[in-house]
């Protein structure tokens, strides 16, 4: 295999004419240059130099290799420059997984801003709930995820870095004309035990919100009577709007265009919304740009300042 350093010596020899001149240009001894050129002859199995008195000249093979070597060195320099640009400029594809209620308020605005600021960066958005996004991150199917580290079904280890985004309260969602909505019209929190006889709309079994709903209802002394299970929060909200059910949802999922009422719980519950990446990937300019864009989200009413948490929470690198 050709050595780039020795190719450079041979190319300089053609340009500068003498071993001494090459040695002086590179701050080497003449004997070191001669030794490395001899190694190059051994590697190529060709006679590259011939002596004429005290001087050396390139043979036809030496001239050929010196000129081709210069082309090779130029191509290597271009490749290094392109790699350097890849490290400094966010380019390529970053797969961003986010749970459903974070897609439009967080992920889409971040991707939209990045399309303007970094046009060579492509953000591929994937809906991925907390029980799905952690495994996707570890398998490489996702590069960045917006999730909640409160999900009990997945342990976070030292192989990931966690960046807090904020806290998202869990709220009781009711039809606007529901009696509880009228009696708590001034924003008084509701005791979930008063909902024991209600009909519930829930997420899919074993999902984060389905598990949380069952847990909170059981803690309040009853088993929820479930009328429907939809993985789509919009369908859950439509079912509540129809007056046929109530539900628990993250506040981030409930936008003003839905004809529903929301009540705070008397025992407050919230989820910690976080960005999670594989350890070390924040050094990639593209990944760091996506994380920075997510953290630069405009103020979202439902999302309050992050709760400080001990452990492996990281700050994104600055380019």
KOLDO-518737 format. One record per residue: x, y, z of N, C-alpha, C, O, CB in turn. Coordinates in steps of 0.05 Angstrom, whole numbers, plus 32768, in hexadecimal, padded with zeros to 4 digits. Glycine has a CB too. Layout:
! residues N
XYZXYZXYZXYZXYZ/...
//
This chain:
! residues 319
80117FE880008000800080008012801980008025801B800F7FED80008019/800B802C7FEF801B80457FED801780568006800180588011801480557FD4/802D8062800F802C80738026802B8090801D803B8099800D8045806E8038/801880A08027801480BB801E802C80CD8024803380DE80147FFB80C7802A/803980C8803B805080D88042806780D4802F807580E78028805A80D1805F/806C80BB8027808280B58014807B80BF7FF8808D80C87FEA808880978014/806180BE7FF1805980C97FD7805F80E77FD6806780F27FC2803B80C47FD2/805A80F47FED805F81117FEE807D81177FEA8084812B7FDD8055811D8009/808E81077FF680AB810B7FF380B381097FD580C281197FCB80BB80F68003/80A880F47FC880AF80F07FAC80A581077F9A80B381107F8880A380D67FA2/808C81117FA0808281277F91809281417F95809781507F828064812C7F98/809A81457FAE80AB815D7FB480C6815A7FA680D1816E7F9D80AE81607FD2/80D081427FA580EA813E7F9780E881467F7A80FB81527F7080F481217F9A/80D281407F6D80CF81487F5180CE81667F4F80D881727F3C80B6813B7F45/80C181737F6280BD81907F6280D7819F7F6A80DF81B27F5C80A781987F74/80E481967F7F80FB81A57F8A8116819C7F7F812981AB7F7F80FB81A27FA8/811781837F75812F817A7F668144816C7F768152815C7F6A813B81917F59/814781717F90815C81637FA0815081597FBA813D81637FC5817381777FA5/815E81447FC4815681397FDE815A814D7FF48149814F80068166811F7FE4/8170815D7FF3817581718007815E818680088155818E801E8190817F8002/8155818F7FF0813F81A37FEF812681987FFC811781A6800A813A81AC7FD2/8120817E7FF6810881728002810B8170802080F88176802F810481557FF6/81238169802A8128816680468124818180548119818380698144815B804C/812F81978048812D81B18054811081BB8054810781C88067813E81C58044/810181B5803F80E581BD803E80D481B0805480C181BC805E80D981B78023/80DB8198805B80CB8189806F80D88187808A80CE8179809C80C5816D8064/80EF8195808E80FD819580A78105817980AF8102817080C680EC81A180BD/8110816A809B8119814F809F8137814E809881418160808C8109813A808E/81448138809F815F81348096815F8128807A814C811A8073816F812280AA/8175812D806B817781228050817781048051816C80F680408190812C8042/818480F88066818580DB8068816980CF806C816380BA8062819880D3807E/815880DE807C813D80D48081812D80D48067811F80C08061812E80E68096/813080E98057812280EA803D812B80D3802B811B80C6801F81268105802F/814580CF802A815080BA80188146809F8022813F808E8011816F80BB8019/8145809A803C813C80818046811F807C803F811880658037814080808065/810E8090804280F1808D803C80EC8088801E80DA807A801680E280A68045/80FC8095800D80FA80907FF0810280747FE980F780687FD7810B80A57FE0/8116806A7FF7811F804E7FF28108803B7FFB810480267FED813880488002/80FB8041801080E48030801980CE8031800480C2801C7FFE80D9803A8034/80C980487FF880B5804B7FE380BC80397FCB80AA802D7FBF80B280687FDB/80D580387FC480DE80267FAE80D880097FB580CF7FFA7FA480FB802A7FA8/80DC80027FCE80D77FE67FD680B97FE17FD580B17FCB7FCC80E27FE17FF3/80A97FF47FDE808C7FF07FDE80817FED7FC2806F7FDD7FBD807E80077FEC/808C7FFD7FAF80817FFD7F94808E7FE87F8380857FE17F6D808580187F87/80A57FDD7F8C80B57FC97F7D80BD7FD57F6280BF7FC77F4E80A47FAF7F78/80C37FEF7F6380CC7FFD7F4A80E4800E7F5280E680187F6880B5800F7F3E/80F680127F3E810C80247F42810280407F3C80FB80467F258124801D7F30/810180517F5080F6806C7F4D810B80817F4A810680977F3F80E480727F65/8124807B7F538139808F7F53815280847F468157806C7F47813F80997F70/816280957F3A817C808D7F30819080A47F36818980BB7F34817B80877F11/81A8809C7F3D81BC80B07F4481CC80B97F2B81D380A87F1A81CF80A47F59/81D180D27F2A81E380DE7F1681F780EF7F2581F281077F2A81D380EE7EFF/820E80E47F2B822180F27F3C821680F47F59820F80DF7F648226810E7F31/8215810C7F64820A81107F7F81EC81157F7F81E181177F95821981277F8C/81E081167F6881C4811C7F6781B481037F6181BF80EF7F5881BE81327F52/819981057F67818780EF7F5F817380FA7F4C816B81117F4D817980E27F78/816B80E97F39815680F17F26814080DC7F27814580C57F2F816180F47F09/812880E47F20811280D17F1F811380C17F06811880CC7EF080F780E07F22/810F80A77F08810C80967EF180F1809B7EE580E080A97EF1811080787EF8/80EB80907ECD80D080937EC280BB80897ED580A580957ED780CE80837EA8/80C080737EE380AC80697EF780AA807D7F0E809480827F1880B5804D7F02/80C1808A7F1680C0809D7F2B80B080B67F2380A180C17F3380DC80A67F33/80B480BF7F0A80A480D67F00808680D07F00807580E07F0980AD80DE7EE4/808080B87EF6806380B07EF5805780B07F11804280BB7F15806180947EE8/806580A47F24805A80A27F3F805980BD7F4D804780C37F5C806B808E7F50/806D80CE7F47806D80E97F54805580F97F4B804881067F5B808780F87F4D/804F80F77F31803881077F26801D80FB7F2E800B810A7F36803A81097F08/801C80E07F2D800380D47F37800080D87F557FEA80DB7F5F800380B57F2F/801780D77F63801680DB7F7F800B80F67F877FFD80F97F9A803280D77F8B/8013810A7F77800981257F7C7FEA81267F797FDC81337F898016813A7F69/7FE081187F647FC381177F617FB581097F787FA181117F827FBC81087F46/7FC280F37F817FB780E47F987FB680F67FB17FA380F67FC07FC780CB7F9D/7FCC81047FB67FCE81167FCD7FB9812C7FCC7FAE81337FE07FEA81217FD0/7FB581377FB47FA1814C7FB17F8581417FB77F75814E7FC47FA281577F95/7F7F81297FAD7F65811C7FB37F6281167FD07F4C81197FDB7F6281027FA2/7F77810E7FDD7F7681097FFA7F70812380097F618123801D7F9080FC8004/7F7C813980007F788153800D7F5B815C800A7F4F8166801C7F8B81688002/7F5081577FF27F34815E7FED7F22814D7FFF7F0E8158800A7F2D815A7FCF/7F28813480017F17812280127F18812B802F7F04812B803D7F218105800F/7F30813380387F33813C80547F23815680587F168159806D7F508141805B/7F24816880447F15818180467EF7817B80477EE8818880567F1B8193802E/7EEE816880377ED1816180377EC9815580527EB3815A805C7ECB814E8020/7EDA8143805C7ED4813780767ED4814C808C7EC3814C809E7EE98122807D/7EE6815F808A7EE68175809E7ECC8185809C7EC1818D80B17EFF81888099/7EC3818A80847EAA819880807E928189808B7E80819480977EA5819F8062/7E94816E80887E7E815D80937E7E816080B17E68815F80BD7E828140808B/7E95816280BE7E95816480DB7E8C817F80E57E80818180FA7EB2815E80E5/7E91819480D57E8A81AF80DE7E6F81B780D47E6181C780E27E9F81C280D4/7E6681AE80BD7E4D81B680B27E39819F80B47E3F818980AC7E4F81BF8095/7E2181A480BF7E0D818F80C17E03818780A67DF6819680987DF5819880D3/7E0A816E809E7E01816480847DF8814780887DFE813A809C7E188165806F/7DE9813D80757DE0812180767DC5811E80837DB6813280857DF481108085/7DBE8106808A7DA4810080967DA680FA80B37DB780EA80BC7D9780E88087/7D94810680C37D91810080DF7D7580F680E37D62810480DD7D98811980F2/7D7280DE80EE7D5780D280F47D4F80DB810F7D5B80D481237D5880B380F1/7D3980EA81107D2F80F581297D1480E881317D0080EB81237D2A81148127/7D1580D881477CFD80CB81507CF180DC81677CFF80E581797D0380AF815A/7CD780E081667CC980F0817B7CAE80E481817CA080DA816F7CC7810D8172/7CA680E6819A7C8B80DC81A17C7680EF81947C7C8106818E7C8780DA81BF/7C5F80E481927C4A80F181817C45810E81887C43811F81767C3080E28184/7C42811481A17C3A813081A97C51814481A67C4D815C81A87C30813081C5/7C6A813A81A07C80814C819C7C868151817F7C96816281787C99814081A9/7C788143816D7C7E814581507C7A816281477C8C816E813C7C6D81328140/7C61816C814A7C5B8186813E7C65819E814F7C6E81B281437C3E8189813A/7C64819D81697C6E81B581787C8D81B6817A7C9781CC817D7C6381B48194/7C9B819F81777CB8819F817B7CC7819681627CD881A581587CBF818E8192/7CC1817E81597CD2817281447CCF818181297CE38187811C7CCB81558141/7CB6818681217CB2819381077CBE81AF81067CCB81B580F27C9481948101/7CB981C0811A7CC681DB81197CE481D981187CF181E9810B7CBD81EB8131/7CF081C681277D0D81C381277D1781BB810B7D2A81C681017D1781AE813B/7D0981A880FE7D11819F80E47D0E81B680CF7D1E81B880BD7D01818780DB/7CF981C680D37CF481DC80C17D0A81F180C27D1481FB80AE7CD981E980C7/7D1281F780DB7D28820B80DE7D42820080D37D51820F80C67D2C821280FC/7D4881E680D77D6081DB80CD7D6181DA80AF7D7781DC80A37D6481BF80D8/7D4A81D780A27D4981D780857D5381F280797D5D81F380637D2D81D1807B/7D4F820780897D58822280807D75822780887D85823180787D468237808C/7D7C822080A17D97822780AA7DAC821380A17DC3821A809D7D97822780C9/7DA481FA809C7DB781E580937DAB81D5807D7DA281BF80817DC081D380AB/7DAA81E080657D9C81D3804F7DA781B880477D9A81A880397D9C81E58037/7DC081B2804E7DCC819880487DC68182805D7DCF816C805B7DEA819A8044/7DB7818A80717DAF817880867D92816F80827D808180807F7DB2818480A2/7D8D815580817D72814A807E7D69813D80987D77812B80A27D7181368066/7D53814680A27D48813B80BB7D30812980B47D1C813280A97D3F815180CF/7D33811080BA7D1E80FC80B57D0E80F880CF7D1980ED80E27D2980E180AA/7CF5810080CF7CE480FF80E77CD680E480E87CCB80DB80D47CD0811680E8/7CD680D781007CC980BE81047CB980BF811E7CC480C681337CDD80A68105/7C9F80B9811D7C8F80B881367C99809F81457C988089813B7C7180B78130/7CA080A3815E7CAC808D816D7CA58092818B7CB080A581977CCA808A8169/7C94808281967C8C808581B27CA2807C81C57CB4806E81BC7C72807681B8/7CA1808481DE7CB7807E81F07CBF806181F17CD7805A81F47CB18087820C/7CAC804E81EF7CB3803281F17CC0802881D77CCB801281D67C9B802181F7/7CBF803981C27CCB803181A87CE6804081A37CF8803581967CB880378192/7CE7805981AC7CFD806A81A37D18806281B07D2D806581A37CF7808781AA/7D18805981C97D31805181D57D3E803A81C77D56803C81C07D2C804881F2/7D30802481C17D3C800F81B17D44801881957D59800E818B7D287FF881AF/7D35802A81897D3C8034816E7D568044816F7D678042815D7D2580468163/7D5A805381857D73806281877D8A804F818A7D9F8053817D7D71807581A0/7D88803B819B7D9E802981A07DA5801881877DBC801081837D98801781B8/7D90801181777D95800181607D9F801181487DA8800581347D7C7FF28158/7D9F802C814A7DA8803C81347D92804581217D978052810D7DBD802F8125/7D79803C81277D62804481167D5B8062811A7D4F806E81087D4A8033811B/7D63806D81307D60808A81367D7B8095813F7D8A8087814C7D49808F814B/7D8080AE81387D9880BB81417D9380CD815A7DA480D1816B7DA580CC812A/7D7B80D9815A7D7380EB81707D5680E481767D4680DF81647D75810A8168/7D4F80E381907D3380DE81977D2A80F381AB7D3980FD81BC7D2F80C281A3/7D1080FB81A87D03810A81BD7CF080F781CB7CDF80EB81BF7CF2812381B0/7CF580F481E57CE780DF81F47CE380E982107CE7810082177CF680C481F3/7CDB80D682227CDA80DC823E7CEB80C7824D7CE780AF82487CBD80DC8248/7CFC80D0825E7D0D80BD826D7CFD80B282857D0980A382957D2680CB8277/7CE480B982887CD380AE829E7CC8809382977CBD808582A87CBD80C282A5/7CC9808B827D7CBD807282757CCB805A82837CE3805682807CBE806F8256/7CBB804B82927CC6803682A37CCF801E82937CDE800D829D7CB2802D82B7/7CC7801C827A7CCD8004826A7CE98003825E7CF07FF082507CB980018254/7CF9801982627D13801982567D27802682697D23803C82737D128029823B/7D3D8018826E7D528023827F7D668032826E7D6F802882597D60800C828F/7D6E804A82777D81805A82697D9D805582757DA08059828D7D7A8078826A/7DB0804D82657DCA8046826F7DDF805B82667DD8806F825B7DD2802B8265/7DF88055826B7E0E806782647E13806A82467E248079823E7E27805F8272/7E05805A82367E09805C82197DFA8072820C7DFB807681F47E008041820C/7DEA8082821C7DDB809882107DE180B2821F7DEB80B282367DBD80928211/7DDA80C882127DDC80E3821E7DC180EF821E7DB280EE820A7DF180F5820F/7DB980FB82347D9E810682387D9F8124823B7DAE812F824B7D9180F98251/7D8F8132822B7D8D814F822B7D70815782327D5E815182227D96815C8210/7D6B816382497D4F816982517D44818082407D52819382397D4E8171826E/7D2A817D82397D1C8192822A7D0881A1823B7D0581B982397D0E81868212/7CFA8193824D7CE681A0825D7CD4818B826A7CD7817382667CD681B4824D/7CC0819482797CAD818282867C91818782797C8A819E82737CAC818682A4/7C83817282757C69817282687C548166827B7C55814E82807C6A8162824D/7C42817682867C2E816B829A7C1A8158828D7C12815C82767C20818182A8/7C128144829C7BFC813282937BE2813F829C7BDF814782B37C008115829E/7BCF8141828A7BB5814E82907B9E813C828A7BA0812A827A7BB281698280/7B88814082987B6F813282937B608141827D7B5C8159827E7B5D813082AD/7B59813382687B4C813F82517B2F813682507B29811E82517B5A81378236/7B1D814A824F7B00814582517AF18153823A7AFC8166822F7AF5814F826C/7AD9814A82337AC8815B82227AC38176822F7AC1817782487AAD814C821B/7AC0818A821F7ABD81A5822B7AA481A8823D7AA481B882507ABB81B98215/7A8F819882377A77819A82477A758186825D7A60818282697A5E81988235/7A8B817982637A8C816482787A87817282937A91818882987AA781558278/7A79816682A67A73817282C07A8D817A82CF7A8E818F82DB7A64815F82D2/7AA2816A82CD7ABB817182DB7AC8818A82CF7AD4819A82DD7ACF815A82DA/7AC4818D82B47ACF81A582A77AC181BE82B17ACD81D382B47ACC81A38289/7AA781BC82B87A9881D382C27A9F81D982DF7AA381F082E67A7981CE82BF/7AA181C482EF7AA681C8830C7AC381D083117AC981DC83267AA081AF831B/7AD581CB82FE7AF181D383017AF881E882ED7B0F81EA82E47B0481BA82FE/7AE581F882E67AE9820C82D07AFF822082D77B0B822C82C57ACF821B82CB/7B04822582F07B18823982F87B34822D82FB7B46823983067B1082468312/7B37821582F17B52820982F17B5981F9830A7B7081F2830D7B66821E82EE/7B4681F3831B7B4B81E283327B5381C683297B4881BC83167B3381E18345/7B6781BB83367B6F819F832E7B5A818B83357B4A818F83477B8A8198833C/7B5A817583277B468160832A7B53814783377B6A814083317B398158830F/7B44813B83497B4C812283557B44810B83427B2C8109833C7B40811E8372/7B5680FB833A7B5080E783267B3C80D283307B2E80C683207B6A80D8831D/7B3A80D0834A7B2680BC83557B0A80C3834E7AF980B2834E7B2980BB8374/7B0480DD83487AE980E583407AE280DB83247ACB80DD831B7AE681038340/7AF580CF83167AF080C582FB7AEE80A782F97AF0809B82E47B0780CE82E9/7AE9809A83107AE8807D83117AD2807183007AD6805B82F57AE48073832E/7ABC807F82FC7AA6807582EC7AA7807E82CF7A94807882C07A8C807D82F9/7ABB808C82C77ABD809682AC7AC6808182987AD1806C82A07AD080AE82AB/7AC08086827F7ACA807582697AE38083825D7AE4809B82597AB480718253/7AF8807282597B12807D82527B1A807782357B138062822A7B2780738265/7B28808982297B36808582107B54808282167B5F809382257B31809C81FB/7B61806E820B7B7D806982127B8E806481FA7B85805E81E47B7E80518225/7BA8806681FF7BBC806081EB7BBE804181E97BB0803381F77BD8806C81F2/7BCF803781D77BD3801B81D47BDE800E81ED7BEC801B81FD7BE7801581BC/7BD77FF581F27BE27FE782097C017FE782087C0D7FE481F37BD87FCA820A/7C0D7FE982207C2A7FE982247C38800282197C518004821A7C367FD18216/7C29801682107C35802F82097C38804082237C2D803982387C24803F81F4/7C48805582207C4E806682387C34807182447C30806E825C7C60807E8230/7C22807D82347C0A808A823F7BF6807582497BE8807A825C7BFD809C822A/7BF4805E823B7BE2804982447BEB803F82607BDA803B82727BE180328230/7C04803A82637C0F8030827C7C0B804582927C03803E82A97C2C8029827A/7C10805E828C7C0D8074829F7BF0807782A87BEA807B82BF7C18808E8294/7BDD807582957BC18078829B7BB8806282AE7BAA806882C27BB080778282/7BBF804982A97BB8803382BA7BC4803782D67BB6803382EA7BC1801882AE/7BDD804082D77BEA804382F17BDD805983017BD8805583197C08804B82EC/7BD6807082F57BCA808683047BAD807F830D7BA5808683237BCA809F82F3/7B9F807182FC7B83806983037B848055831A7B748057832D7B74805D82EB/7B96804283197B97802E832E7BA0803B83487B968034835E7BAB80188327/7BB2804F83477BBA805D835F7BA3806D836B7BA3807383837BD180708358/7B8F8074835A7B78808283647B61806F836C7B4B807883737B6E8095834E/7B668055836A7B53804183757B40803583617B2C802983697B44804E8389/7B45803783477B33802B83337B428022831B7B59802A83157B1D803E832C/7B358010830B7B3F800682F27B30801582DC7B18801582DB7B3C7FE782EF/7B3E802282C97B30803182B57B20801F82A27B2A800A82997B44804282A4/7B088028829C7AF7801A82887AFD8026826D7AF5803D82687AD8801C8290/7B0A8017825C7B14802282437B00801E822C7AF7800782277B2F8015823C/7AFA8033821E7AE7803282077AF6802F81ED7AEB802381DA7AD6804B8206/7B0E803981EB7B1D803881D27B3B803A81D77B44804581EC7B14804E81BE/7B4B803081C57B68803281C67B72803C81AB7B6F802D81977B75801781CF/7B7D805381AB7B88805F81927BA5806781977BAC807281AB7B7780778188/7BB7806081847BD2806981867BD58086817E7BEA809281827BE480578175/7BC1809181717BC280AD81677BB380BF817B7B9C80BB81817BB580AF814B/7BC280D381857BB680E581997B9F80F5818D7B8C80FC819B7BCB80F881A4/7BA180FB81737B8B810A81677B7180FA81697B5C8105816E7B9181108149/7B7280E081647B5A80CF81667B5080CD81837B3880CD81877B6080B3815B/7B6380CC81967B5B80CD81B27B4C80E781B97B3780E681C67B7380C981C4/7B5780FD81AF7B4A811781B47B2F811981A77B1C812481B27B5C812E81AB/7B2D810E818F7B13810F81817AFE80FE81907AE6810681917B1681048164/7B0780E8819B7AF480D781AA7AEA80E681C37AD380E481CA7B0280BC81B2/7AFC80F481D07AF5810481E87AE2811B81DF7ACE812081EC7B0E811081F6/7AE8812881C97AD7813D81BE7ABB813481BA7AA8814381BD7AE3814981A5/7AB8811B81B27A9D811081AC7A8C810C81C57A74810681C47A9F80F6819D/7A99810E81DD7A8B810B81F67A8A80EE81FF7A7B80E882127A70811581F3/7A9880DC81F37A9680C081F97AAB80B6820C7AAB809F82147A9680B081E0/7ABF80C782137AD480BD82257AE380D582317ADE80EC822A7AE780AB8215/7AF580CF82437B0980E1824D7B2480D4824A7B2580BC82457B0380EA826B/7B3980E3824E7B5480D7824A7B6980E6825A7B6480FD82627B5B80D5822D/7B7F80DA825E7B9780E882687BAB80EB82517BB080D882437BA480D88280/7BB58103824E7BC8810982397BDD811C82437BD8812B82557BBA81148220/7BF5811C82367C088131823B7BFD814C82317BF0814C821C7C24812B822E/7C02816182407BF7817B82377C018183821C7BF38191820D7BFF8191824C/7C19817A82157C24818181FA7C13817781E47C14818181CE7C40817581F8/7C03816281E97BF2815681D47BD8816481CF7BCB816081BB7BED813981DB/7BD1817681E27BB6818281E17BBA819F81D77BC381B081E57BA8818281FC/7BB281A481BE7BB481BF81B37B9981CD81B47B8481C081B77BBE81BD8195/7B9981E881B27B8181F881B67B6A81F281A27B5381F881A77B87821481B5/7B7181E5818B7B5C81E081777B4A81C8817E7B3881C2816E7B6981DC815C/7B4F81BB81947B3E81A5819C7B2881AE81AF7B2D81BD81C27B4F818E81A9/7B1081A481AB7AF981AC81BB7AF8819C81D57AE6818C81D97ADE81A981AC/7B0C819F81E57B0E819081FE7B1781A382157B2081B982107B22817981FC/7B138199822D7B1D81A782457B33819782517B33817E82507B0581AC8259/7B4681A4825D7B5C8196826B7B5C819F82887B5981B7828E7B77819C825D/7B61818C829A7B63819282B67B7D818782C17B86817182BA7B4B818582C5/7B89819682D37BA1818D82E17B99817882F57B83817883007BB081A482EF/7BAB816582FB7BA68150830E7BAD815B832A7BC0816A832E7BB781378308/7B9E8152833E7BA3815B835A7BBE815083647BCB815D83747B8D8151836D/7BC68139835A7BE18130835F7BF0813383457BEE812283337BE281118368/7C00814983427C0C814F83287C1E8139831E7C2D812C832D7C1C8169832A/7C1C813483047C2C812182F67C37812E82DD7C28813C82CF7C1C810682EF/7C50812B82D87C5B813682BF7C70812282B47C7A811182C27C68815282C4/7C768126829B7C8C8116828F7CA3812882887C9E813F82807C8281068276/7CBB811F828B7CD3812E82847CD9812982667CE08113825E7CEB81268296/7CD6813E82567CDB813C82397CF9814082357D048154823E7CCA81508229/7D05812D82277D22812E82247D2A812782077D1B811B81F87D30811B8237/7D42813082007D4F812781E87D63811281F17D71811582057D5D813E81D8/7D6580FB81E27D7980E781E97D8880E081CF7D7C80DC81BA7D6B80CD81F5/7DA280DE81D17DB380D681BB7DC680C181C57DCB80BE81DD7DC380EF81AF/7DD280B281B27DE7809F81BA7DFF80AE81C37E0680C381B77DED808C81A2/7E0D80A481D77E2480B281E27E3980B781CC7E4080A581BD7E3080A181F9/7E4380CF81CB7E5880D781B87E4D80E3819E7E5D80F081907E6880C081B2/7E3480DE81977E2A80E8817D7E258106817C7E22811181677E1180D98176/7E25811381937E23813081937E3B813E81867E3A8155817F7E1F813B81AF/7E51812F81837E68813A81757E63813C81577E71814B81497E818128817A/7E50812D814D7E48813081317E39814A812D7E25814F813A7E3781178127/7E42815A811A7E36817481167E188172810F7E08818281197E44818380FF/7E11815D81007DF5815A80F87DE3815481107DCE816081147DF1814480E3/7DEC814281217DDD813B81397DDB8152814C7DC6815881577DE981228147/7DF1816081507DF2817781627DDF818D81587DD2819A81687E0E81828164/7DDE8191813E7DCC81A681337DAF819F81387D9F81B1813F7DD081A88114/7DA7818681367D8B817E813C7D85818281597D6F818C81607D8681608133/7D97817A816B7D92817D81877D90819B818E7D7E81A2819E7DA981708198/7DA181AB81837DA181C881897D8681D4817F7D7B81E5818D7DB881D6817B/7D7D81CC81677D6481D6815D7D4C81CE816E7D3A81DE81727D5F81CC8140/7D4C81B681787D3681AD818A7D3681BD81A47D2181C481AE7D39818F8190/7D4E81C381AF7D4F81D281C87D4881EF81C47D4281FD81D77D6B81CF81D4/7D4981F981AB7D43821581A67D268219819F7D1E822D81927D54821F818F/7D14820681A87CF8820881A27CEC822281AE7CF5822A81C47CE981F081AC/7CD8822E81A17CCB824581AD7CBC823C81C67CB7822581CA7CB882538199/7CB4824F81D67CA6824981EE7C8C823A81E87C7B824481D97CA0826281FF/7C89822281F37C71821281EF7C628212820A7C6D8209821E7C7781F581E5/7C49821B820B7C3B821E82247C3C820582357C3E8206824E7C1E82268220/7C3981ED82287C3781D582387C5281CC82437C5381BC82567C2B81BF8227/7C6881D682387C8281CC823F7C9081E082517C9781F682487C9381C68225/7C9481D8826A7CA281EA827D7CBF81E3827E7CC881D082727C9581E88299/7CCE81F3828D7CEB81EF828F7CF181D482997CE381C982A97CF8820482A1/7D0781C8828F7D0E81AD82987D1481AB82B57D1E81BE82C27D2681A38288/7D0D819482C17D13818E82DD7D30818482DE7D36817182D17CFF817A82E9/7D41819082EF7D5C818682F27D5C816982FA7D4E8161830D7D6D81978305/7D6D815982ED7D6E813C82F37D8C813482F57D9C813D82E47D5F812B82DE/7D93812583097DAF811C830A7DB5810782F47DA280FB82E97DB681108325/7DCE810382EE7DD580ED82DB7DE480F782C37DF7810782C67DBC80DF82D2/7DDC80ED82AB7DEC80F182947DE1810682817DE6810582697DED80D78285/7DD2811A828C7DC7812F827A7DDE813F826F7DF18146827D7DB48141828A/7DDC814582557DF2815282477DE8816B82397DD0816E82357DFF813F8232/7DFA817D82347DF4819582247DFE818F82077E13818382047E0181AE8230/7DEF819981F37DF9819481D87E1281A481D37E1681B981DE7DE3819C81C3/7E23819A81C17E3B81A781BA7E3481BF81A87E2081BF819A7E4F819581AC/7E4481D381AA7E4181EB81997E5481EA81817E6C81E481847E45820581A9/7E4981EE816A7E5A81EE81527E698207814F7E79820A813C7E4981E88139/
//
